[in-house]
């Protein structure tokens, strides 16, 4: 391949189009990461969820799913965790749930859904080699 052909192909690369299938293949990992953050009462902006009211905290402490945090992990019966989804958009991703999304967001904000910077870096480490391979395939086609 001549250098001008290579430059031509590089100019045609749409990074987001190459990354979208990688993200779609990682949906379950993204959801698991978000769930793990919530179990630690972490929101995507790095802040913590609101503390449980004392009466509800006493109830939570009786559950086998209690994680020793006074802050909301947004887990009771697991419906909101089970209903979590990742939607790939034209300019990013959206994480949400099919169960009680508005109620949860009104309590703790939209930041409950998303990935903290530390975990974004970890995803980037996993995605980068896949993206490089995808770019190589695109260039060599």
Beta strands, then each sheet from edge to edge (+ up, - down):
strand 1: 84-88
strand 2: 93-97
sheet 1: 1+ 2-
end
